[in-house]
Amino acid sequence: MATRNKLPRCQLKLQDLELDKEVQMIATRSKKRRAKGVTRKRLSSLKPSPENDELYRPVDANDPEIQKLADSIKRKGILEPLCVTRDNYIVSGHRRYTAATVAGQVTVPCRVLNVSRERMDKDKYVELLREHNRQRDKSLQEKLREELVSVDPHQAYRSLIDHRQQLSLVDVSTVRIEGEKRRSNISKAKLEMLAACKRIIMEDRRDYWPMSVRTVHYALLNNPPLRNTGNANSRYTNNQRSYKNLSNLLTRARLIGIIPWEAITDETRPRAIWEVWPDPRGFIRDEFNGFLKGYWRDLMQSQPHHVEVIVEKNTAWPIVKDIAMRYRIPTTSGRGFPSIEPYRDIAERFWTSGKDSLFLLVVSDFDPEGEEIVQVAGRTLRDDFGVDDWNLELIKVAVTPQQIADLELPPNLEAKETSSRFAKFVERHGRNVYELEALTPEQLQDALTEAIDGVIDLELFNGELDAEKNDATFLQGVRNTVTETLKELKID
């Protein structure tokens, strides 16, 4: 019986082995190619790495930069794939992931690393995050935390947490808080007064936010509620007890959210808030958005007279400023008697204008100090800065005896006998004094408007308004042209 030609068993095994090696090599190359390639994954299947927030700033979907990135993804898609682990944890691309979510994407391009977060040592995983985010723009604090991870791989995570805790310490002596701040709840007996306050703040004077407590105080006097409905003799009146009740009630109402914080202000305690940006890109974008939008035409340039406004109190400043802004009239808040500097500035603006006369409109209380402010302004401009009597016109806009009579304004108790100007004021006007807040915002604005219209040439003013409209059209054309050119700059 003939036999088939067979390869020796050892040779067969050798061929099988070589084939197996070739298959393995092909498979390995294929895996490498797939690893280098990009696959699309459902966005819902991906998971942000918790450790990312420990290295970098948490990603906020409401961040304007994220919103811009989301708009870009809607238009162009994701240009750089996310980097994820086999178990779908994001290693690089948390900002793109958040922006894609905002943009409503269903799938995103991903590169899959041949690692699993759940199987990795935590310190090693933190290091992996760091290495895959080396080229991303980061804050100094983030870069510092990255370097801490590199110090000792075995202590990386502990060092990172220790550093974060260290940042929260301050090298100064601290004061221990003693006692407890307790505020009583707003009782049912206070609801009538609270409703009256809400009506004034949220309805009647909504256009004049922020307002002072004193403004609300005077508005309540027009239709005074009971401070306590359980006491028929607790009608709101113009005295310190009612005012303190009001201040306390508005504080509690803001703390529990019934009255918005932004509705009430305390102009006697200034604060400084700096406008900052997280990086230059946001600043550049904001500058582009506001490019050539800050133009104000000098509406007073063709007027025969130079006009200025002085307001005694910061509480009336926003009300007065709105009217002065319409006319582009310089306005100064004195907070009582202004120092010498504001008068110097007024005189400088007058001399620079080249005009023959200065009209100074004064807005102040009707009390010994408020009346004297008008005189001090005149004497200072004349005697210290050389504005002669025939060049200077002083006008008391508010509060005036005529307004007190016509509007039946409520007095603010009586003039203080401790005032050095008390005797002179009482001799001329009597003891009752009237604050600016006794006027409603509308009444004060009407008084200032009437005074300004009485000293300017309205025909010339309206001509300037028409010219400003033409200016705006010209500037918009320039802005459009320049903006198109600036778009060529890549700032993202």
C-alpha positions as a Python dict, from the first residue, in 0.01 Angstrom:
ca = {
    (1, 'M'): (0, 0, 0),
    (2, 'A'): (145, 321, -111),
    (3, 'T'): (203, 583, 156),
    (4, 'R'): (162, 962, 128),
    (5, 'N'): (461, 1190, 127),
    (6, 'K'): (457, 1355, 467),
    (7, 'L'): (670, 1625, 620),
    (8, 'P'): (858, 1507, 918),
    (9, 'R'): (668, 1574, 1241),
    (10, 'C'): (943, 1802, 1370),
    (11, 'Q'): (934, 2008, 1048),
    (12, 'L'): (553, 2038, 1068),
    (13, 'K'): (575, 2163, 1418),
    (14, 'L'): (836, 2416, 1310),
    (15, 'Q'): (614, 2545, 1030),
    (16, 'D'): (318, 2568, 1265),
    (17, 'L'): (530, 2758, 1510),
    (18, 'E'): (653, 3000, 1244),
    (19, 'L'): (297, 3051, 1118),
    (20, 'D'): (179, 3112, 1470),
    (21, 'K'): (452, 3373, 1516),
    (22, 'E'): (352, 3545, 1192),
    (23, 'V'): (-13, 3546, 1297),
    (24, 'Q'): (84, 3685, 1635),
    (25, 'M'): (295, 3956, 1474),
    (26, 'I'): (12, 4052, 1240),
    (27, 'A'): (-231, 4053, 1530),
    (28, 'T'): (5, 4266, 1736),
    (29, 'R'): (54, 4515, 1455),
    (30, 'S'): (-322, 4525, 1407),
    (31, 'K'): (-374, 4598, 1775),
    (32, 'K'): (-115, 4872, 1759),
    (33, 'R'): (-283, 5022, 1457),
    (34, 'R'): (-619, 5010, 1633),
    (35, 'A'): (-464, 5167, 1943),
    (36, 'K'): (-329, 5451, 1731),
    (37, 'G'): (-660, 5484, 1552),
    (38, 'V'): (-970, 5669, 1656),
    (39, 'T'): (-1303, 5515, 1744),
    (40, 'R'): (-1632, 5683, 1823),
    (41, 'K'): (-1792, 5623, 2159),
    (42, 'R'): (-2127, 5722, 2299),
    (43, 'L'): (-2090, 6026, 2519),
    (44, 'S'): (-2313, 5868, 2784),
    (45, 'S'): (-2069, 5578, 2822),
    (46, 'L'): (-1774, 5799, 2917),
    (47, 'K'): (-1685, 5887, 3276),
    (48, 'P'): (-1479, 6183, 3399),
    (49, 'S'): (-1183, 6082, 3614),
    (50, 'P'): (-1243, 6195, 3974),
    (51, 'E'): (-870, 6254, 4011),
    (52, 'N'): (-882, 6521, 3740),
    (53, 'D'): (-1049, 6769, 3977),
    (54, 'E'): (-766, 6717, 4223),
    (55, 'L'): (-503, 6811, 3965),
    (56, 'Y'): (-693, 7079, 3776),
    (57, 'R'): (-979, 7321, 3814),
    (58, 'P'): (-1320, 7146, 3808),
    (59, 'V'): (-1486, 7198, 3470),
    (60, 'D'): (-1797, 7417, 3493),
    (61, 'A'): (-2054, 7384, 3213),
    (62, 'N'): (-2154, 7750, 3273),
    (63, 'D'): (-1799, 7876, 3217),
    (64, 'P'): (-1808, 8119, 2920),
    (65, 'E'): (-1504, 7943, 2773),
    (66, 'I'): (-1687, 7609, 2784),
    (67, 'Q'): (-1989, 7772, 2620),
    (68, 'K'): (-1763, 7905, 2342),
    (69, 'L'): (-1608, 7561, 2298),
    (70, 'A'): (-1956, 7407, 2280),
    (71, 'D'): (-2050, 7650, 2003),
    (72, 'S'): (-1732, 7555, 1817),
    (73, 'I'): (-1811, 7183, 1853),
    (74, 'K'): (-2161, 7241, 1714),
    (75, 'R'): (-2011, 7402, 1405),
    (76, 'K'): (-1692, 7203, 1351),
    (77, 'G'): (-1718, 6894, 1567),
    (78, 'I'): (-1442, 6776, 1803),
    (79, 'L'): (-1111, 6830, 1624),
    (80, 'E'): (-890, 6652, 1880),
    (81, 'P'): (-1018, 6310, 2001),
    (82, 'L'): (-1060, 6240, 2371),
    (83, 'C'): (-817, 5999, 2536),
    (84, 'V'): (-993, 5730, 2745),
    (85, 'T'): (-912, 5407, 2928),
    (86, 'R'): (-1046, 5064, 2840),
    (87, 'D'): (-1309, 5104, 3112),
    (88, 'N'): (-1414, 5441, 2957),
    (89, 'Y'): (-1260, 5684, 3207),
    (90, 'I'): (-1146, 6011, 3048),
    (91, 'V'): (-772, 6068, 3075),
    (92, 'S'): (-749, 6374, 2852),
    (93, 'G'): (-1042, 6582, 2727),
    (94, 'H'): (-1259, 6670, 3026),
    (95, 'R'): (-1328, 7018, 2888),
    (96, 'R'): (-1416, 6875, 2546),
    (97, 'Y'): (-1639, 6618, 2716),
    (98, 'T'): (-1830, 6890, 2908),
    (99, 'A'): (-1856, 7113, 2601),
    (100, 'A'): (-1978, 6820, 2389),
    (101, 'T'): (-2245, 6750, 2651),
    (102, 'V'): (-2354, 7115, 2637),
    (103, 'A'): (-2353, 7096, 2257),
    (104, 'G'): (-2585, 6793, 2266),
    (105, 'Q'): (-2343, 6551, 2097),
    (106, 'V'): (-2432, 6180, 2103),
    (107, 'T'): (-2095, 6031, 2011),
    (108, 'V'): (-1741, 6165, 2027),
    (109, 'P'): (-1407, 6055, 1875),
    (110, 'C'): (-1182, 5874, 2123),
    (111, 'R'): (-838, 5718, 2143),
    (112, 'V'): (-843, 5417, 2376),
    (113, 'L'): (-539, 5360, 2597),
    (114, 'N'): (-445, 5004, 2679),
    (115, 'V'): (-501, 5061, 3051),
    (116, 'S'): (-787, 5030, 3296),
    (117, 'R'): (-835, 5286, 3572),
    (118, 'E'): (-992, 5032, 3805),
    (119, 'R'): (-683, 4809, 3781),
    (120, 'M'): (-422, 5082, 3811),
    (121, 'D'): (-249, 5200, 4125),
    (122, 'K'): (-402, 5536, 4215),
    (123, 'D'): (-71, 5722, 4219),
    (124, 'K'): (18, 5580, 3878),
    (125, 'Y'): (-317, 5687, 3743),
    (126, 'V'): (-268, 6043, 3868),
    (127, 'E'): (70, 6047, 3696),
    (128, 'L'): (-94, 5920, 3378),
    (129, 'L'): (-343, 6208, 3390),
    (130, 'R'): (-61, 6453, 3434),
    (131, 'E'): (141, 6320, 3141),
    (132, 'H'): (-156, 6333, 2904),
    (133, 'N'): (-233, 6693, 2999),
    (134, 'R'): (121, 6832, 2981),
    (135, 'Q'): (51, 7056, 2681),
    (136, 'R'): (-276, 7199, 2808),
    (137, 'D'): (-284, 7561, 2928),
    (138, 'K'): (-285, 7553, 3306),
    (139, 'S'): (-274, 7789, 3599),
    (140, 'L'): (35, 7820, 3815),
    (141, 'Q'): (-140, 7626, 4091),
    (142, 'E'): (-220, 7340, 3853),
    (143, 'K'): (138, 7324, 3728),
    (144, 'L'): (259, 7320, 4086),
    (145, 'R'): (33, 7028, 4171),
    (146, 'E'): (162, 6844, 3864),
    (147, 'E'): (517, 6882, 3985),
    (148, 'L'): (421, 6757, 4328),
    (149, 'V'): (299, 6436, 4165),
    (150, 'S'): (647, 6386, 4014),
    (151, 'V'): (839, 6422, 4337),
    (152, 'D'): (788, 6066, 4458),
    (153, 'P'): (568, 5822, 4265),
    (154, 'H'): (494, 5626, 4582),
    (155, 'Q'): (379, 5932, 4770),
    (156, 'A'): (233, 6126, 4477),
    (157, 'Y'): (-133, 6122, 4575),
    (158, 'R'): (-60, 6190, 4942),
    (159, 'S'): (165, 6481, 4846),
    (160, 'L'): (-102, 6621, 4621),
    (161, 'I'): (-364, 6621, 4895),
    (162, 'D'): (-118, 6759, 5149),
    (163, 'H'): (-38, 7045, 4916),
    (164, 'R'): (-406, 7133, 4868),
    (165, 'Q'): (-450, 7139, 5245),
    (166, 'Q'): (-141, 7354, 5282),
    (167, 'L'): (-282, 7611, 5042),
    (168, 'S'): (-576, 7663, 5276),
    (169, 'L'): (-348, 7765, 5566),
    (170, 'V'): (-255, 8127, 5633),
    (171, 'D'): (56, 8244, 5811),
    (172, 'V'): (-117, 8503, 6029),
    (173, 'S'): (-278, 8513, 6369),
    (174, 'T'): (-647, 8429, 6350),
    (175, 'V'): (-938, 8533, 6569),
    (176, 'R'): (-1164, 8272, 6718),
    (177, 'I'): (-1535, 8334, 6663),
    (178, 'E'): (-1716, 8379, 6991),
    (179, 'G'): (-2089, 8357, 7048),
    (180, 'E'): (-2361, 8297, 6793),
    (181, 'K'): (-2550, 8529, 6558),
    (182, 'R'): (-2922, 8469, 6597),
    (183, 'R'): (-3194, 8645, 6405),
    (184, 'S'): (-3560, 8599, 6480),
    (185, 'N'): (-3794, 8481, 6206),
    (186, 'I'): (-4032, 8727, 6039),
    (187, 'S'): (-4355, 8691, 6236),
    (188, 'K'): (-4710, 8721, 6103),
    (189, 'A'): (-4737, 9054, 6281),
    (190, 'K'): (-4467, 9192, 6049),
    (191, 'L'): (-4627, 9078, 5723),
    (192, 'E'): (-4818, 9402, 5659),
    (193, 'M'): (-4497, 9604, 5681),
    (194, 'L'): (-4309, 9347, 5474),
    (195, 'A'): (-4577, 9359, 5202),
    (196, 'A'): (-4550, 9739, 5189),
    (197, 'C'): (-4172, 9715, 5153),
    (198, 'K'): (-4201, 9455, 4877),
    (199, 'R'): (-4446, 9671, 4685),
    (200, 'I'): (-4207, 9968, 4698),
    (201, 'I'): (-3894, 9769, 4612),
    (202, 'M'): (-4029, 9515, 4363),
    (203, 'E'): (-4296, 9726, 4191),
    (204, 'D'): (-4307, 10101, 4251),
    (205, 'R'): (-3930, 10163, 4238),
    (206, 'R'): (-3795, 9862, 4053),
    (207, 'D'): (-3628, 10091, 3797),
    (208, 'Y'): (-3419, 10259, 4066),
    (209, 'W'): (-3224, 9963, 4204),
    (210, 'P'): (-3014, 9959, 4405),
    (211, 'M'): (-3180, 10186, 4661),
    (212, 'S'): (-3093, 10272, 5018),
    (213, 'V'): (-3287, 10178, 5330),
    (214, 'R'): (-3354, 10548, 5376),
    (215, 'T'): (-3523, 10563, 5035),
    (216, 'V'): (-3760, 10283, 5139),
    (217, 'H'): (-3816, 10463, 5470),
    (218, 'Y'): (-3944, 10779, 5303),
    (219, 'A'): (-4156, 10584, 5057),
    (220, 'L'): (-4331, 10408, 5346),
    (221, 'L'): (-4431, 10745, 5492),
    (222, 'N'): (-4665, 10803, 5196),
    (223, 'N'): (-4888, 10516, 5308),
    (224, 'P'): (-4748, 10399, 5643),
    (225, 'P'): (-4822, 10037, 5745),
    (226, 'L'): (-4838, 9899, 6096),
    (227, 'R'): (-4498, 9785, 6219),
    (228, 'N'): (-4678, 9521, 6422),
    (229, 'T'): (-5036, 9428, 6337),
    (230, 'G'): (-5087, 9318, 6696),
    (231, 'N'): (-5040, 9679, 6811),
    (232, 'A'): (-5273, 9944, 6671),
    (233, 'N'): (-5036, 10218, 6793),
    (234, 'S'): (-4740, 10091, 6591),
    (235, 'R'): (-4808, 10288, 6274),
    (236, 'Y'): (-4486, 10354, 6080),
    (237, 'T'): (-4367, 10710, 6142),
    (238, 'N'): (-4068, 10931, 6067),
    (239, 'N'): (-3856, 10846, 6370),
    (240, 'Q'): (-3549, 10640, 6458),
    (241, 'R'): (-3751, 10354, 6605),
    (242, 'S'): (-3941, 10296, 6280),
    (243, 'Y'): (-3623, 10334, 6077),
    (244, 'K'): (-3438, 10073, 6285),
    (245, 'N'): (-3738, 9837, 6255),
    (246, 'L'): (-3724, 9879, 5878),
    (247, 'S'): (-3350, 9818, 5858),
    (248, 'N'): (-3383, 9499, 6063),
    (249, 'L'): (-3679, 9375, 5860),
    (250, 'L'): (-3503, 9433, 5525),
    (251, 'T'): (-3195, 9250, 5654),
    (252, 'R'): (-3400, 8944, 5749),
    (253, 'A'): (-3601, 8960, 5425),
    (254, 'R'): (-3280, 8953, 5219),
    (255, 'L'): (-3130, 8670, 5423),
    (256, 'I'): (-3429, 8445, 5351),
    (257, 'G'): (-3461, 8552, 4985),
    (258, 'I'): (-3784, 8755, 4994),
    (259, 'I'): (-3601, 9073, 4889),
    (260, 'P'): (-3312, 9040, 4636),
    (261, 'W'): (-2970, 9139, 4766),
    (262, 'E'): (-2908, 9360, 4465),
    (263, 'A'): (-3215, 9574, 4546),
    (264, 'I'): (-3061, 9741, 4853),
    (265, 'T'): (-2723, 9910, 4878),
    (266, 'D'): (-2517, 10080, 5146),
    (267, 'E'): (-2326, 10354, 4966),
    (268, 'T'): (-2155, 10462, 5289),
    (269, 'R'): (-1939, 10149, 5288),
    (270, 'P'): (-1758, 10126, 4953),
    (271, 'R'): (-1613, 9797, 4829),
    (272, 'A'): (-1356, 9722, 4562),
    (273, 'I'): (-1417, 9431, 4321),
    (274, 'W'): (-1153, 9379, 4054),
    (275, 'E'): (-1238, 9271, 3701),
    (276, 'V'): (-1019, 8969, 3631),
    (277, 'W'): (-989, 8693, 3370),
    (278, 'P'): (-865, 8333, 3399),
    (279, 'D'): (-635, 8376, 3099),
    (280, 'P'): (-554, 8619, 2815),
    (281, 'R'): (-795, 8453, 2571),
    (282, 'G'): (-1102, 8548, 2771),
    (283, 'F'): (-973, 8904, 2806),
    (284, 'I'): (-904, 8933, 2431),
    (285, 'R'): (-1249, 8798, 2348),
    (286, 'D'): (-1417, 9045, 2583),
    (287, 'E'): (-1215, 9330, 2435),
    (288, 'F'): (-1316, 9228, 2085),
    (289, 'N'): (-1681, 9209, 2186),
    (290, 'G'): (-1663, 9561, 2331),
    (291, 'F'): (-1447, 9707, 2054),
    (292, 'L'): (-1558, 10063, 1967),
    (293, 'K'): (-1869, 10030, 2184),
    (294, 'G'): (-1761, 10279, 2450),
    (295, 'Y'): (-1813, 10595, 2247),
    (296, 'W'): (-1989, 10890, 2409),
    (297, 'R'): (-2038, 11207, 2206),
    (298, 'D'): (-1996, 11532, 2398),
    (299, 'L'): (-2355, 11654, 2382),
    (300, 'M'): (-2262, 11975, 2566),
    (301, 'Q'): (-1986, 12084, 2327),
    (302, 'S'): (-2204, 12328, 2132),
    (303, 'Q'): (-2369, 12480, 2442),
    (304, 'P'): (-2287, 12841, 2534),
    (305, 'H'): (-2244, 12752, 2905),
    (306, 'H'): (-2051, 12485, 3095),
    (307, 'V'): (-2283, 12288, 3325),
    (308, 'E'): (-2192, 12069, 3627),
    (309, 'V'): (-2394, 11888, 3895),
    (310, 'I'): (-2303, 11833, 4260),
    (311, 'V'): (-2507, 11588, 4467),
    (312, 'E'): (-2464, 11584, 4845),
    (313, 'K'): (-2540, 11217, 4915),
    (314, 'N'): (-2441, 10885, 4766),
    (315, 'T'): (-2794, 10756, 4822),
    (316, 'A'): (-2921, 11001, 4559),
    (317, 'W'): (-2624, 10945, 4328),
    (318, 'P'): (-2776, 10672, 4103),
    (319, 'I'): (-3098, 10873, 4061),
    (320, 'V'): (-2915, 11192, 3968),
    (321, 'K'): (-2653, 11015, 3756),
    (322, 'D'): (-2917, 10868, 3523),
    (323, 'I'): (-3036, 11216, 3425),
    (324, 'A'): (-2688, 11369, 3404),
    (325, 'M'): (-2582, 11082, 3178),
    (326, 'R'): (-2853, 11166, 2924),
    (327, 'Y'): (-2702, 11512, 2885),
    (328, 'R'): (-2336, 11405, 2937),
    (329, 'I'): (-2306, 11655, 3220),
    (330, 'P'): (-2016, 11596, 3466),
    (331, 'T'): (-2152, 11501, 3809),
    (332, 'T'): (-1980, 11492, 4149),
    (333, 'S'): (-2098, 11313, 4464),
    (334, 'G'): (-1975, 11503, 4767),
    (335, 'R'): (-2089, 11281, 5054),
    (336, 'G'): (-2153, 11598, 5250),
    (337, 'F'): (-1906, 11880, 5195),
    (338, 'P'): (-1670, 11785, 4910),
    (339, 'S'): (-1296, 11810, 4965),
    (340, 'I'): (-1094, 12066, 4770),
    (341, 'E'): (-1007, 11826, 4485),
    (342, 'P'): (-1355, 11798, 4327),
    (343, 'Y'): (-1379, 12178, 4315),
    (344, 'R'): (-1040, 12200, 4147),
    (345, 'D'): (-1157, 11943, 3887),
    (346, 'I'): (-1478, 12139, 3823),
    (347, 'A'): (-1279, 12458, 3775),
    (348, 'E'): (-1032, 12282, 3541),
    (349, 'R'): (-1316, 12144, 3326),
    (350, 'F'): (-1474, 12490, 3310),
    (351, 'W'): (-1151, 12663, 3204),
    (352, 'T'): (-1077, 12385, 2951),
    (353, 'S'): (-1424, 12423, 2795),
    (354, 'G'): (-1341, 12780, 2689),
    (355, 'K'): (-1693, 12893, 2776),
    (356, 'D'): (-1787, 13220, 2943),
    (357, 'S'): (-2002, 13094, 3229),
    (358, 'L'): (-2031, 12801, 3468),
    (359, 'F'): (-2372, 12681, 3584),
    (360, 'L'): (-2343, 12466, 3898),
    (361, 'L'): (-2657, 12268, 3985),
    (362, 'V'): (-2664, 12153, 4349),
    (363, 'V'): (-2872, 11862, 4481),
    (364, 'S'): (-2872, 11852, 4863),
    (365, 'D'): (-3085, 11818, 5175),
    (366, 'F'): (-3287, 12110, 5305),
    (367, 'D'): (-3108, 12141, 5638),
    (368, 'P'): (-2829, 12360, 5780),
    (369, 'E'): (-2554, 12159, 5605),
    (370, 'G'): (-2741, 12110, 5277),
    (371, 'E'): (-2803, 12484, 5238),
    (372, 'E'): (-2446, 12569, 5331),
    (373, 'I'): (-2306, 12329, 5067),
    (374, 'V'): (-2435, 12566, 4798),
    (375, 'Q'): (-2253, 12861, 4955),
    (376, 'V'): (-1931, 12667, 5015),
    (377, 'A'): (-1927, 12557, 4650),
    (378, 'G'): (-1960, 12916, 4530),
    (379, 'R'): (-1699, 13058, 4767),
    (380, 'T'): (-1448, 12780, 4691),
    (381, 'L'): (-1476, 12816, 4313),
    (382, 'R'): (-1456, 13195, 4336),
    (383, 'D'): (-1194, 13249, 4605),
    (384, 'D'): (-971, 12942, 4558),
    (385, 'F'): (-991, 12887, 4183),
    (386, 'G'): (-1067, 13228, 4039),
    (387, 'V'): (-1413, 13167, 3889),
    (388, 'D'): (-1551, 13522, 3916),
    (389, 'D'): (-1905, 13600, 4030),
    (390, 'W'): (-2009, 13707, 3680),
    (391, 'N'): (-1888, 13371, 3540),
    (392, 'L'): (-2061, 13160, 3805),
    (393, 'E'): (-2430, 13075, 3845),
    (394, 'L'): (-2543, 12862, 4144),
    (395, 'I'): (-2878, 12681, 4128),
    (396, 'K'): (-3028, 12478, 4414),
    (397, 'V'): (-3217, 12198, 4233),
    (398, 'A'): (-3345, 12015, 4542),
    (399, 'V'): (-3462, 12018, 4815),
    (400, 'T'): (-3619, 12367, 4799),
    (401, 'P'): (-3890, 12543, 5005),
    (402, 'Q'): (-4109, 12550, 4694),
    (403, 'Q'): (-4086, 12171, 4656),
    (404, 'I'): (-4161, 12120, 5026),
    (405, 'A'): (-4479, 12324, 4993),
    (406, 'D'): (-4595, 12196, 4655),
    (407, 'L'): (-4529, 11827, 4727),
    (408, 'E'): (-4615, 11838, 5099),
    (409, 'L'): (-4293, 11660, 5186),
    (410, 'P'): (-4260, 11497, 5530),
    (411, 'P'): (-3993, 11657, 5753),
    (412, 'N'): (-3702, 11455, 5894),
    (413, 'L'): (-3751, 11559, 6256),
    (414, 'E'): (-3582, 11892, 6341),
    (415, 'A'): (-3250, 12058, 6269),
    (416, 'K'): (-2968, 11948, 6500),
    (417, 'E'): (-2881, 12215, 6754),
    (418, 'T'): (-2523, 12085, 6753),
    (419, 'S'): (-2478, 12212, 6397),
    (420, 'S'): (-2269, 12528, 6373),
    (421, 'R'): (-2516, 12650, 6111),
    (422, 'F'): (-2826, 12577, 6323),
    (423, 'A'): (-2910, 12934, 6429),
    (424, 'K'): (-2878, 13078, 6079),
    (425, 'F'): (-3097, 12804, 5928),
    (426, 'V'): (-3369, 12827, 6197),
    (427, 'E'): (-3383, 13204, 6163),
    (428, 'R'): (-3448, 13174, 5788),
    (429, 'H'): (-3648, 12853, 5755),
    (430, 'G'): (-3762, 12722, 6092),
    (431, 'R'): (-3666, 12400, 6266),
    (432, 'N'): (-3798, 12136, 6023),
    (433, 'V'): (-3545, 11975, 5790),
    (434, 'Y'): (-3610, 11768, 5476),
    (435, 'E'): (-3380, 11507, 5324),
    (436, 'L'): (-3341, 11427, 4955),
    (437, 'E'): (-3501, 11087, 5017),
    (438, 'A'): (-3827, 11267, 5097),
    (439, 'L'): (-3857, 11320, 4720),
    (440, 'T'): (-3951, 11019, 4512),
    (441, 'P'): (-3693, 10925, 4248),
    (442, 'E'): (-3929, 11052, 3979),
    (443, 'Q'): (-3971, 11388, 4156),
    (444, 'L'): (-3597, 11432, 4195),
    (445, 'Q'): (-3528, 11337, 3833),
    (446, 'D'): (-3803, 11572, 3710),
    (447, 'A'): (-3654, 11858, 3914),
    (448, 'L'): (-3305, 11800, 3772),
    (449, 'T'): (-3434, 11763, 3415),
    (450, 'E'): (-3628, 12088, 3445),
    (451, 'A'): (-3322, 12268, 3582),
    (452, 'I'): (-3095, 12140, 3304),
    (453, 'D'): (-3345, 12222, 3030),
    (454, 'G'): (-3367, 12570, 3177),
    (455, 'V'): (-2995, 12646, 3132),
    (456, 'I'): (-2912, 12477, 2800),
    (457, 'D'): (-3009, 12543, 2439),
    (458, 'L'): (-3238, 12252, 2358),
    (459, 'E'): (-3213, 12303, 1982),
    (460, 'L'): (-2835, 12270, 1994),
    (461, 'F'): (-2867, 11969, 2225),
    (462, 'N'): (-3103, 11787, 1987),
    (463, 'G'): (-2861, 11858, 1703),
    (464, 'E'): (-2586, 11681, 1897),
    (465, 'L'): (-2817, 11383, 1955),
    (466, 'D'): (-2876, 11351, 1581),
    (467, 'A'): (-2501, 11372, 1519),
    (468, 'E'): (-2442, 11093, 1773),
    (469, 'K'): (-2673, 10862, 1578),
    (470, 'N'): (-2464, 10923, 1266),
    (471, 'D'): (-2149, 10860, 1471),
    (472, 'A'): (-2288, 10524, 1582),
    (473, 'T'): (-2350, 10418, 1223),
    (474, 'F'): (-1996, 10511, 1121),
    (475, 'L'): (-1840, 10330, 1418),
    (476, 'Q'): (-2039, 10013, 1349),
    (477, 'G'): (-1901, 10005, 996),
    (478, 'V'): (-1545, 10042, 1125),
    (479, 'R'): (-1608, 9778, 1391),
    (480, 'N'): (-1738, 9528, 1136),
    (481, 'T'): (-1434, 9581, 915),
    (482, 'V'): (-1180, 9549, 1196),
    (483, 'T'): (-1356, 9251, 1354),
    (484, 'E'): (-1336, 9055, 1028),
    (485, 'T'): (-962, 9121, 1017),
    (486, 'L'): (-913, 9020, 1379),
    (487, 'K'): (-1089, 8687, 1320),
    (488, 'E'): (-775, 8573, 1140),
    (489, 'L'): (-596, 8569, 1477),
    (490, 'K'): (-615, 8224, 1635),
    (491, 'I'): (-663, 8276, 2007),
    (492, 'D'): (-841, 7949, 2096),
}
